[in-house]
Amino acid sequence: MTQSHIGLSKAVIPAAGLGTRFLPATKATPKEMLPVVDKPAIQYVVEEAVGAGLSDVLMITGRNKRPLEDHFDRNYELEEALSRKGDTERLGRVQESSDLATMHYVRQGDPRGLGHAVLCAAPHVGDEPFAVLLGDDLIDPRDPLLSRMVDIREREGGSVVALMEVDPAQVHLYGCAAVETTADSDVVRVTGLVEKPDPADAPSNYAVIGRYVLDPAVFGILRETPPGRGGEIQLTDALQRLAADESVGGPVHGVVFKGRRYDTGDRADYLRAIVRLACEREDLGPEFRTWLRRYVTEEMQSL
């Protein structure tokens, strides 16, 4: 169900990455267009933004990303063909993607990191708070993480990041947050952030995952942020500045997420996401689960 949030209507989705982990599938197809069951991964992300009341979506794209624009545009020839066949079910699914939100696109140009991608959104966002959703992270629609983050932003001001507790041995794969508890069991105050720390140096095992609600003050900080880890402009570095000095753009809070998340940027997790989502579909689940049980049983017997 769509929720209305005063003062926050814009979502930014960085989608300029090359998707090298999925080559050769992504040689000519954007990684965001890889199907998760029967919808491209990027559509789940846009649906999540819309579900949280964000109807204005800006995608940060790059070369070879035209299929993203085509997917969220009208395809009159296909719609007419389905209409002539009387195939109203598929017609509705085709039209759904083009009716989701008001879509905008801007090219990042040089791939200079997530911070630079977010900075590319500044002319469109202006002086408004906005959400950033990374396309590799799919959040199950039954777990309304983004809506909760928007609620915290409206109550506390400043910026809000999504956090998950991870195995301490895995913190080097994420941005990592130093935190203080609050009166809300699922909300922490972020006092510091480190991008991909060595496990021995990590301030906690709270990892930043791909959802942010940001104060527009972040743009000014990003313009002054030098390249960091990997020679890229890191959003984590700008958030660290906000966390260290509330006078710049308010506090930084974290919503601790314990729901269902699918990392479609990882091949094994991408496959797990497809299996889990297919199993839960009313139209596919019963038959697919029956086959899957039989397949797993046969594999176990053959070991």
Summary of the structure (lengths in Angstrom):
residues: 303
radius of gyration: 20.1
end to end distance: 45.9
largest distance: 63.5
contacts: 982
relative contact order: 0.15
helix: 44%
strand: 22%
